[in-house]
């Protein structure tokens, strides 16, 4: 496994032995069985999307305000999806 500068390797103990774990996205991807990679990629996309929005609190706060309006029943300014097809 390779590690970027400043990143410490991950390790745990298993049956009394210290075992090194993959510590980068590429290493995790490579170590996963093929059947789990698609699930990993989906989780990774959600994780990155969440933290990308944290970089733009103005967008995050506007989205939150929109959902709060909808939860209160205020649908002004919205168009029903079926109206877009006509």
N, C-alpha and C positions, 0 to 999 in steps of 0.2 A: 504494500500500500504506500502511496505517496501522500505527503501532507504539505499544504501550503505553508509558507513562512508564518510562524506564530501560532499555528494550530496544533494543539497537543493531541496525540493519538488517544482514542477512546479505548477503555479496557474494562473488563468485569472479571469476576471470579466465577469459575464453573468447576464444581467437584474438586475444590481446593487448589485449582491452578488459575493463574492469571491468563486471560485470553484477550488478545487484541481484537477490536471491532473496527469495521470500516468507519472512517471519520470524514469522508467527503461525499458529495452527491455522486460523483463518478464511481467511487469505490463501492458505495452501497448498491448502485445500479448494477455494477459488474458482479457483485457477490450474490445478488438475489437470483432465485430460480426463475427461469424464463416466464413461468406462469404468474409470477407476482409482480413483474416489472410494469405492466399496464396499470395495476392498482397503485403502485408507487408513483408513477408519472402523474396520475390523477390527483393524488394527495399532494404531491410536490407543486402542481399547478395551483391548487387551492391555497397552499401555504404561501407561495410567492405572491399570488393575487392579494391575499390579506395584507401582507407586509408592504407590497407596492402601494396599496391605498393608504397605509399609515404614513407614507412619504408625502401624501397630499391631503392633509387634514381638511382643507377646504372642500374637496370632493367628498370625502368620507362624511363630513358634517352635513353637506347638502343631501346626500343619499339618506342619511339617518332622518333628516327633517322630512323628506318626501315620504318615507315609510311611516313616520309618525302621523302625518296628515292622512294617509290612506287608512291607517288603523283607526283613526277618529271618524272615518267615513267621508272625508273630503276627497272627492274624485275630480274636482274642477281642474281643467287643463289636461285631462287624460282622454285618450281616444280608445275605444274598444278595438281589439285586434281585428275582429270581423269587419269593421268599417274600413280598414285599410285595404282590403281585397277588392272592394267595389270601385 
